[in-house]
Amino acid sequence: MSMKRLVLSFAVLTALAGPALLSQEYTGGIPEDIAAVLPEETVVFVELTRPGKLLRDWKEYVGAFCTKEGKANVTQQIEKAVKDALVEAPEKLLKDFDKGFPVVQRVAVAMGRPRGGDEPFLAVVASASNETFFKTLVDDLKVFAAEERPHQGTTILTIRKLGKHDLGGTLCLAALGKRLVLSPHVDSVIAVLDRAAGKWPGPDLRKNAAYARFSPSAGEDPSLRAFADLKGLGVTDLFGGRSWGYRRVSAHQQDVTDAALGLRKIRGASLEATFAPGKIAATTRIAIDSGCPLYDVWRQPAGPKELLKLLPADSQVMAHLNLKSGKEVLGDIQGIVKRYMEIEMNAASREKPPRPDEDSFKQEFERHLGAPLDDIAAAIGAEAAFAMVGEDAVAGEQNMVESLLFVVALADPEKARTVVEKVTKKLGAYETRKDGDATFYVPAQEGGNAVFGIQGKIGLIGTKVDVLKKALKTLADGTGLTKQLPAGAASASKMIGYRPSALWSMIRMASRGKLPDLSKDLDMSGLSVILITEEKNQIALSSMDPGLGLGVQVSLMAMPVFITVAFSSGGRFVAENDEGVGKKGPAVKESPPLPAEQLDAQVKKHLAGMRSDEVVTREDAEIALKALGAQAAKLLAEAVRKETDTEVKGRILKILSEWRAYDAFPELLKTKVDGFMAAFQKATGVENGRMPSWIQWRQQGTEFPYGMEPMYWDTGFVSRLEHADLLDAPQGVRALAERLSDGKLNTQMLRNLCAVFAFHDCRSAADLVLAAREKIEDGEAKTYLQIALGWSDDPKARGALYAGLKDADLWARRASFIGLERTKDSAAIPKLMDLLSDKDPETRWNASFTLRELTGGKASVNIYLPEVELKASMDAARAWWEANKSTYRIGE
């Protein structure tokens, strides 16, 4: 069940309370009631206080977007939609919420990153002023529970349907005193219950730095608090996830980019809002560490707002930016580009730059646009603005194009004029028109191509000359939208504004007319503005309006979550499967042990039943034999060797196979290995139109950073092969490993089989893998077996893996780093730290990547950072290790 469905399920439940919420006192409760049961490692947190009061006043919040006459119509349509959605909701549940929901004080959603292959922590926790509501709710929901599980003195319910309402997944919930916890994962519920009982190790959410930055609760107004930890979410390391092919290459590129731009210094964002109908105040703060080159270019203190006077009063969307001069901005950008190219050259040990040099880029720019880049930058001043002008600006795609207005302050009007003349000459037939002090450069066909205008120190760009003239007339008349701006606009360095009419038009276009036309009922006159201020280590966005500003800020907060989910949901190159190789099958359920004579009698009885002429009798006999469990394996093995009836023999073999009775019936193991190899050969054969291997690793001539790991592997493909359950049993793994050294496999099949061990837990066959690695001569096959050594705790395997880190063979070194990621031996950590100073650039970087993997990012070093920052990060990594080496366990 996704987070979306979890939140929607809870939203449906809370909406049940709407019809009967009466005027009551609402208190926000204590924030720690929820924070105390959530983990410090929470990376996304959203908390709403006094939801009952918010629900009671919902019509007033909706009414703030409506005309006086339209409020009733809009609220009626919403009520009808909710009523229709809840028509199948259980009546008893409706009554519970109707009576009890007003006591709910806080509702919070928390998400944490998964550890290893586990599900991520994801939970909704609510607090109330008394225990009655949650206890009654859980008791009444028991009739819908698919499972009940006692834990920490309470009961965890697992629910998949509420009456006729299918949740589309699993919802687990439990009441713990004045708290209620819900999650799609039972492990998340257990974690909350254990923490509440004081039996979960580690700090809680109150120790989280982002949570600690929240302001103290203010007044009795409903409020919303949220944060997203970009580093914790891994937004800057999306392609480094285990489900992505080329994850090393992508992670390497991120390190280069981060060293040039400082993206990882953008720590995260927090949002706080206070609610009152028509007046929702929201502030988002983005925390940025010092020395972020990208932010240093972007950051600008508040400056003049003269260009706002050109934006017509009927602008539907607007923006204003205070900038450094164009020349300064270009210089900063060129500095970053130069730094990026230097880092990339050093990273790849290239003698020549991988991209065109600065002069080549400028020449190409001038060839395409007609004017030198330096001249364009020198003409631009320290202020810019944008608007979409006109009441119908967003009524359609063509309207949007024709409404565009860009305005810039000019540092050098004469140079700007020269630039425009060169650009228009390059673009085609343009006409020059004079209108008072203004000069317009108009294409033969308006409404698509750019129209330019210059008046004094003002430059204008649009697609319709009338829009540019309207802007200049607005300046002359003093009728611009300046008076519509909120207090504090002068202190902002940037701002974005939009009207409800623009948003509604866009929604209507996106729905292709399926939404009802509520234009006459909605108040479209307001202008919502988000003010942006930029300090040394923080960007602050603030708004005060009926709620559009909050909506934009919530979307900004949610974007990293959506990006992370989208990129981590599956690989473009790696086809892994939930039922993939290495996933254990269900445990065999043993029946109570029977005395030898009784067991023998039962087996003979059921074998006789399987020879019956009656189909039902044969089926019942097979079920009864299975119920005896593995204690009957030896007897069935003896029976199948003597059995002459083909059907009975097949049924017995099926049972032995399900039991994995390889010790009792070795012949079965050989049969399954032969069957697996035949299926593997057929599935990877060229004659079937497939690639000749299930894994692709470009070996020859592939330089760093490419080729550090396979670009494609498909564990799901292997798991779907017939007899793939061999890989779930130690005997099966060993039997397959014996085929590595029998000399009967062609080169491609040998590589394929070696790759199976590289990506499957083969510790039970460590000695056989080691022996095969010494015997096999094919370089690619040896590379896969070098990776496979990482699964083993055998000292010889571990020694061979460590030795491989400094092997003269490039591919052995690459495989050794990948193999180390499978280890649970913390002795690898100091060895990797030592390799951070290796002379070989690839070895240094691979060591940094594997170190991050083994420590879960706690020891994170980007070897491409400037020298001072690199030394600081290496010192921090070593300090962390010295403080934790006696207790740290990989993967815990």
N, C-alpha and C positions, 0 to 999 in steps of 0.2 A: 504494500500500500504506500503510495507516494505521500510526500508532505502535503501536497495540494489536497489530496483526498482526505487526509487526516484533519487539516484545518477546516475544509468544507464540511466534514462530518460534524465537527464541533460547532461550526457556525449554524448548521441546521438545528442542532439541539438547542442552542441558545435562542434561536429565532422562535422556538416553540413558546417561549415565555411572553412574547409580544402582546397577545390579546388581553392579558389580565394584569399587566404590571401597573400597580397603583402607586400613588404618591407615598414614598417611604424615605427614610433616612438611609443614605448610602455612605459608607466609610471606605476609605481606600485600603485599610489593613496595613500590615507591616511588610515592607518590601522583602525583608529577610525570610518571611514565611515561605517564599518560593525559592529565593536565591540559595538558601541553606541546603536544599535537596538537589541542586543541579551542579554538574561538574565544573571545575575551574576552566577546563579545556573547551568549554562551549565556544563555538565560533559564530553562531547566529542566535540572537536572542531578541524576542519581541514580547513586550508586556503591556497589557491594557488594564488600567485601574477603573474601578466602579463601572463594570460593563452593564449592570442593571440600570443605572442612571442614564447611561448612554442609550440603552435600548428604550427606556421610557420616553426619552426626548427625541427619538429618531425623526419624528415628523418635523420638528423645528429645524433639525440639521438639513433635511431634504428641502424644507421650505425656504432656506436661505438661497437656494438656486432657482426658486420659482417666483413667478409673479404672484401678487396677492390672490388673483382669481384662479391661477393655475395650480396652486398648492394642493387643493382638494383632489383635483383630477390625477395628479402625479402620485400622491400618496395612496389613492384608491387603487391605482394600477399596481403599485408595489405590493399592497396588502393582498390583492387578488393573486398575484404571482406566488407569494409566499404560501398563501392558503392552498393553492393548487399543488404546490410542491410537497406540502405536508399532509395531503389528503389521506395518505396511507399510514401516517405515523400512529403508533399505538396510543390509544386514548389515555391509558394509565400514565404513560410517559408525559403526555401533554399536561396532565393534571399535576404531576410532580414538578415540572418546570414552572407551571403557572403559579404554584404556591411557593416554591423554594428559590427560584433563580435570583430574586432581589438580594439574598444574603451573600451572593458571590462578590468578593472584593477585588480579586485580581485574577487575570488569566494570562499565562505566559507560554510561548512556544520557544523551545531551545533545541539546537542542533549541534552535534559535535562530530568531528571526523572519525571514520572507522579506524580501528586498530587491526592491522593485518588484514585478514579476509573477512572480518566481522561486519555486521550491519552497522551503519552509523548510529550514534546516539540521537534519538529523536523523540521528543515528548512534549505534550501539553500538560501543564500543571496549573490547577486553579486553587485558590484559597477562599474560604468563606468565614463568616463571623461565628458560625456554630457548626457542629458536626452533623446535624440532623439531615440536611438536604443531601449531602453526598452519600451518606449511609443509606438513606431511603432510595436514592437513585440507583445505587449499585444493587441493593436488594431486589428492586423491581426489574432490573435488567437481567437478573439471573435466569429468568425464563427464556431469554434469547441466547444464553451462553452456549457455545459449542464445547467449551471446556472450562472447568474451575480448578484453580491451582492455589493452594494455601502458601503464604509466604509472609514472614515477619508479623504474624498475628492478624493478617488480613487475607482477603481472597482476591486473586487476580482472575478476572473474567476475560475470556476470548470470545469475541462476537463477530459474526460475519453477516448477519441479517438482523434488522429490527422489524419484526413483523414481516410485511411484504417488501420492505425497503432493503434492497441488496446494497451493502456498503462497498462492494467492488474490491474487497480485500479484507484484511484482518484488523480488528480494533481490540487492543488489550487495555483494560482499565482496572483501577483499584482505588478504594477510598482509604486514606490514612488520616484519621482524625478530621481536622479542618481542611484537609487538602484532598484533591482528586487528581489522579495522574492517568493520562491516556497516551497510547503510542501504538504504531503498527508493529512494533517489535517488543516481544515479552521481555527481552534482556534489558531494554531501556526502562521498563516499569520496575523490574527487579532492582536495577541500579538506583532508582529514586527511593524505593522502599528501604534498601540497605543503607543508603545515606541518611535517611530520616531516622533509622534505628541506630546510627552511629557505627555501622559495621562496614562502611566503604572507605578504603584508604584514600588519602590525598585531600587537598583543599577543595572547598566548594566555590561556587560562582562569586562569592563576595571577594575572593582573592584575585579575580580576573581583572586585569588592568582596564579593559574597556568598560566593564561594569562599574568599577570604582570611579570612573570619570563622569558618571551620571550626576546631575544636580540633585540636591535634596528634594523630596516630594514637596510640591507647592500647593497650598490651599486645599480646597475641597473639590476643585474642578476635576472632571475626568482627565486622564492624561495617558499618553502613549510614550513608551521608551523602547528603543531598539538599538542594537549594534551588529555590525558585520565585521569580523576579523579577516581581512583580505589574506594575510599571511597564513592564518589557520585554515582558511578555505582552500588555500593553494591556488588562488586565482593567477598568481604570477608564475606558477609551476604546473599549469594545466596539462601540458603535454608530457610531463614526467611521470604520469601515473602508470601503474602496472598494466592497465588495459590498453595501452597504446604501443603500436609498433613505432620504431624510431624514437622511443622515449628518451634515449640518451642523446641523440642528435638534437631533438627538440629542447631538451633541458640544457644542452650546451649552448644552443642559440639564445636561450633565455638568460644564461649567465653573461654572455657577451652583451646582450641588450641591456641587462640590468647594470652592468659595469659602466655602460655609456650613458644610460638614462636615469638610473637609480630607481627603477620601478618598485623594487622590494622595500624601498623606504616609505612607500605609501602604505601605512600600517592598517588602516581600516576606517570605518565611519560609524558615528553614533547619531541617533535621532531622538529628539525630545519634543513633545507637543502637548499643549494644553487646549482643552476643548470648551467651546461655548458656541451655541448656535449662531452661525454667521461670522464668527470670529475665532478661527482656529489658528493658533500661533505655533509655528513649527520651526525648529532649527536643526540643521544637520552639520556636524563637524567632521571633517576629514583630517585625520592625524598624519603628519608627514615628518619623517626624521630629517635632521639637518643634512645638508650636502647632497640633496637630490637634484641633479642637473636639470631634469625635465621641469621640476617645479621652479627652479631658479630662473628659467627662461620665462615661464608662465606668470610667475608672481609679479604683481604690480600694485603699488598703493593707490588709493583713490585719487582721481585727478579731475580735470574739467569735464563738464557734462553739456557743453555747448551744442553738440550734435543732436541731443535729445530734442532741441527746439525745431529740428527739421522733420521729426516723425509726426505725421498727421494724427489728429485725434481719433480717427476711425481705424487706426492700425489694429489688426487682429492678433498679430504676433510681433514681438519686438525684442531686441537685445541691444545692449550697449557695453562696450569694453574700453577701459583705460589700458593703454599699452605703453611700452617703451617705444621709442621712435622706430620706424621701419628699418632703419639702418642698424640700430642696436639689436633688434630682434633677429635680423638676418645674420649678424655677426655671431649671436648666441647659437643659432641653429647650425651655422657652419662649424662652430666649435664642437658641437655635439657630434656632427657627422664625421669630422676629422678624428675625434676621439674614438668613435665607433669603428672606423676603418683601421685605425692603429691597433685597437684591441683585437679585431678580427684577423689582422695580419699576424700578430704575435701568437694568437691562439692556434692558427693553422701553420705557423712557421713558414709562411710564404715570403718569397722575395719581392713579389709584385702585388700591388693592391688588388683585392678580389673584385672591386667595382671601379667604374670610371672615376678618374680623379676630379677635383673640384673644377678645374678649367674645362674639362670635357663636359661636365654636367651643365655648366653655365652656357657653353656653346650650344648644346642641345636645347636648352630652355629658350635661348634667343632665337634659334632656328624655328621652333614651333610657335612661339608667341610673337616674335618680331621685335621685342625690346629687351635690352640687357636686364638681367635680374638685379644687378647692383643699382641701376637707375630707378627701377620700380621701387625698391626698398628705400632709396634716398628720397623719393617723392612723398612717402607716407609719413604722416605725423603720429601723434601719441593718442589718438582717439578714433574709434570706429563704432558704427551703429548699423542696425538691420531692422527691417520691418516688412510685413506683408500688409499692404495698404488696401482699404476699402471694405465695406460691409459684406461684400460677397467674395472676399479674398480667398476663402477656402471652400467655396461652393463646388469646385470641380478642379481637375488637374490643370486645365488651361488657365483658369482664374488664378490659381496659385502661382503659375509661371509669370503671368502678366502683372501680378501684384507686388513682385519683388522690388525691394529698395535697399541698396547698400550705400552707406555714406562714410567717408573717411576724411579726417583732417589732413591737410596737405602741409608738409614741411617745406616743400619747394614747388609752388604752383607752376612755374615755368618748366621745370623738369617734368612735372606731371603732364603738362600739355604736350611736351615732346614725346613722352612715353605713349600717351593715348593716340597720337597721330601715327606713331610707328605700329602700334597694335592694330588700329583700324585699317591701316594699309595692308597689313598681313591678313586680316580677317576677310577683306573683300571690299565691295562698293559701299562706302559710307558718305553721307552728306553732312556738311558742317552748317549748323544753324545758330544764329545769334539771337538772343532774347534779352535785351538790356545788358546787364553785366555778365550774363551767363552765356556759355558756349556749349552747344549740344552736338554730339557726334552720333548720328542716327543711321542705322542700317537701312538697306532698301526695303526690308520686310521686318516690321516690328512684331513683338509678341513671342520671340524665340531667341534671336540674336541679341547680344548685349548693346544697350544704349549707354553712352558715357556723357557726363556733364561736369563742367568746371565753373565755379563762381568764386572768385577770390581764393581763399584757402580751404575751400570745400570741394571735394570730389564726390561725384554721384555715379552709381551704376544701377541699371535696371533693365527691363525689357520693353518698357513703354515710356516714351518721352513725356507723356502726360503725368505719369507718376512722379518723375523727377521734377517737373514744373510744380506739381502739387506740393512737394517737399519744400521747395524754395519759397512758395507762396505762404506755406505754414510758418516758415521762419520770419517772413516779413510781417505777417499778421499777428504773430504771437499766439496762435491758436493750437499749438502742438499739445501732445499728451503729457507735458511736464507736470501740469497740475493734477494729473491722475496718479502720479507716482506716490508711494507711501513715504511716511516719515523715515528718515535715515538713508534715503536714496543717495544723498550727496556724499555719504561716507563709504559707499560701496565702490569697489573697483570694477565690478561687472554686474550686470543684471539681465534677467530674462523675464519677459512678460507675455501673457496670453489671455484671451477672453474665453468665457464659457462657450460663446457661439462658435469659436474656432474649434474647440475640443469636440463639441457636439457635432459639428459638420464632419470632422474627421471620423468620428465613431459611426456616423450614419453612412459615410462612404465605405468604411471598412466592412460594415454589415450588409452592404449592397441593397440598402433600402428595406431590410427585414425588420428593423426597429420601428416602433410607432413614431410618428412625427409629433414631438412635444414642443416644437419651437415656440408656439404661441403661449405655452404654459411656463416656459423657462425664462428666467431673467438673464439676458445676454449682455447687459450693459457694463458689467464690472470688468476691471482689469486686474488680474492676479499677477503679482510681481515677486520674483525671488531675487533677493539682494545677496550679492556674493562679496565677502571681504576676505582678504588674503594676508595672513600674518606669517611670521617666520616658519612656524611648524604646524600651521593649521589653516584650512580653508573652511569658512563658515557660510552656510546657505540659510537664509531666514525668510519667512513669509508670514503674512497675516491676512487671511481672507476666508471665505466660506469653506474652503477645503481643497481647492485645486492645487495650491502650493504644497500642501501636505501630500497630495497624491503624487506629484512629481518627485518629491523627496523620497517617498516610500518606494517608488519605482527605481530611483537611483540606488537605494539601499538593497533592493531585491535583485538588481541586475547581476551582481557577482554570484549570488546563489544560483540563479538560473543558468549562468554561464558554466559554473562548476558542475551542476547536475547534467547539463547537456554534453559537456566534454567527457565526463566520467561515466556516462551511461553505457558506453560501448566504444570499441576501437575501430578506426577506419581500416587499420592494417591487421590488427590482431583479432581473430575470431574466437574468443574464449567463451565458455559456456558454463552456466550455473551447475550443469551436470557433467562438467568436464573431467579430464583426467585428474586423478588424485582425490576426487571426492569419494568418500567412503559410502558403501551401500548400507542398507539397513542391517542392524545387528540381528543375528539369528536368535529367535526366542526358544529357549530350551524348555522342554517339558520336564516335570519332576523325574529324577532318576528312578529307573526300574531295576529290580533284581534281574540278573542275567537270564534266568529261565523265563521269567515273565516277559522280558524284552524280546527274547527269541520267539516266544509264542505269538506275541503281538505282530511282529514282522511277518511271520509265516501266514498269519490270518489275513493281514492286509494285502500281502502279495497274492494270495489266493483270490481275494476280492477283486484285484486288478485284472484277473484273467476271466472274470465273469462275462457272460454274454450281455448282461444288462449294462447300459451306458452309465446309469445313475450309480450303480454299485461300484463300477470302476472309478468314477469320479470321487465317490465317498472314500474308497480305499486309499486313493492317492492323497486326499486331504488328511486322512488318519495317519498315514505314514509320515507326512510332513510334520504332524503334531508331535511325533515322538522326538524330533530334534536330532542333533548331531550324535547323540549317544548310539543311534542306530546306524551310523555311517559304515562301520566295518561289516555289519551284517548285510547291508544293502550292497556293498562292494562285492562281497562273496556271491550274493544272489545275481547281480548283473553279469558276472563272469559266466554263470551257468545258464542264464536265461536264453531261451530260444525264440520266444514270442517277441517280434519286432516292436510292437506297440508297448508292451510291458517294459521292455528294455529301454525304450526311449523315455518312458515316464520315470524310471528309476534314475537314469542318467540326468534327467532334468532336476530331480530332487537333489542328487549329489552335487550337481553344479551350483544350485542355489545355496547349498550348505558350504560350498568351497571345500569339499572333503578331499583335498589333494593328498593329505597324508594317508588317509584310509584307502584311497583309490588313485595311486600314482598314474595309472593309465589315462585317467580323466585329464590330468594336468598336461600330459603330452598331447592329447587330442585337442585341448583348448589352445595350446601354444601353436600347434600346426594350423588350427583354424584361424587364429588371430593373424598369423603371418600371411596366410593366403588372402585374407580380407584386406590386410595392409598392402600387400603387393598389388592386388586388383584395384584398390581405391587410388593408389598413387601411380598407376601405370599410365604411360603416354597414350596407350591405345584407347583409353576412356576419355581422352580430350582434356585431362587434367595436367597440371604441371607435374613433372616427374618427382617432385618432393612436396611434402606438406609444410615445409619451412624454407624460407628463402633468406640467404645470407650472402651478400655480394662479396666474394672473397678477393678476387684478383684486381689489383690496381685501384683499390678504394682507399683514398687517403683520409686522414683525420680531418674533420670529425665524423665523416660518413663511414659506415661499415663497422662501427663499434659494437653493434649487436644486430641480430636478425631483424630485417624490416617486416617480416611476416611470420607468424606461426599460429597454428590452429589447433589448440588443445581440444576444442569441442569436436572437431573432425575425428580425432583419435578416439575420444570417448564413445562415439557413435558406432564404432566398428564392432562387428560381431566378436564376442569373447573378450571385449575390452575390460570386463570385470576382473580379468587376471591381474590388472594393475592395482587392484584393491587388496590383494593378498600377498604377504611376503613370499610365499612359495611361488606364486605366479610371476612376481618381479624377478626372482632368481632364475626361474626357468627361462624367461625371455632373455635375461642377461647372458645365459649360457650360449645363446645363439650368436652373440657378438663375436665369439672366438672360434666358432666351428668352421670358419673358412668357406661356407657354402653360399654366402650372400654376395650379390654383385655390388659394385661400389655405391650406386645410388641407394639401394635398399639398406646397405650398411649405414650410410649417412642418415637415412630416415629413422632407422631404429635407434641409432646413437642419440638423435635429437629427441626421441621419446623420453629417454632417460635424463636428458638435459632439463626437460620441463615437467618431470614427474618425480615425486619423492621415491628415490630408489636406495634409501639407506640400507635396506635389508640385503642388497646385493653389492655393497661397497667393495668387497674383495674382488668380485667378478668384474666390476667396472674398472677397478685399478689394473687388474691383469689384462683386460682387453685394451686399455689405454696404452700399455707397454707393448702389446703385440701388434696393434693396428698401425699400418703405415700411412694410410690416407690422412692428409692434413685436416680436411674439414671434419671427418669423423672424429679424429682426436680432439678437435676443438670442442665438439659437443660433449664428449666424455669429460673434458676438463671442466666444463660447466657442471656436469653431473656430480663431480666430486663435492660440490657445495652442499649436497643433501646429507652427506655422511658426517658422523662424529668420529669416525675412525682416525686415529692419529696419523696414519700413513697418508690417508686421503687429504687430511688437512695440511700436512706438510707439503704434499705435492701441489696443493692449491696456493699456499704461500710462496713456494718456489716459483710458481708460474707468474707471479706478479713482476718478476724481474727476468723472465725468460727472454732469450734472444729473439724468439719467434713472436712477431706482432700479434698473431691470432691467439696464441697461447696466453699472452698477457691480457688481451681483451676478454677471453673466456674466463680467466681467473677472476677478474673483477666481477663479472656476472655471477660466477659461482659463489663468490663470497656473500652475495646478497641473500643466498639461501641458508647461510650459516646462522647458528645461534651462539656462536663462540665470541664472547666479548674481547678475546685476545686479538681479534682482527682490528679492533679500533685503534690502538696505538700504532700498529703497523701502517695503517692507512694514513694516520697523522704524519708519520715520518715521510711517507711518499708525497705529501703535499709540497715538499721541497725538491723532488726529483728533477733531474736535468731534462728529462723527456716531457714535453708539454702535454702529450696525450696521457701519460701516466699520472701527471699531476692532476689533470682534470678528472680522470676516471676515479682516482683516489678520493677526490672531493665529492663526487656523485655517490659513490658507494658508501662513503662515510655518512652522508646525509640519510641514505636509505637505512643503514643499520641503527642510526641513533634517532630516527624519526624526526630529523631536522634539528635536534638539540645541539649537534655539532655541525654547523652549517658554514662552509667556507667557499666563497666565490674567488677563485684564484686570479680572476681578471680585474679585481678591484684595484684602485690606486694603492700604491705601496703602503701608505699609512693605514688605510682601511683594511687592507689584507692582513697586515701584521696584527691589527686589533682583533680581527675575526679569528685568526689562528690562535692568538693568545686566549681568547674567550673559549674556543673549543677545547684547548688543553686544560684550562682552568675548570671547565665543566667536567671533563673526564677525571681529573684529579679528585674532584669533590664527590664524584658518583661511581667511580670504577669498582668500589667494593660492593655496591648494591645494584648497579644497573644490569638489567637483563634484557637482551635484544627481543623486541616484540612485545614487551610487557608495558 
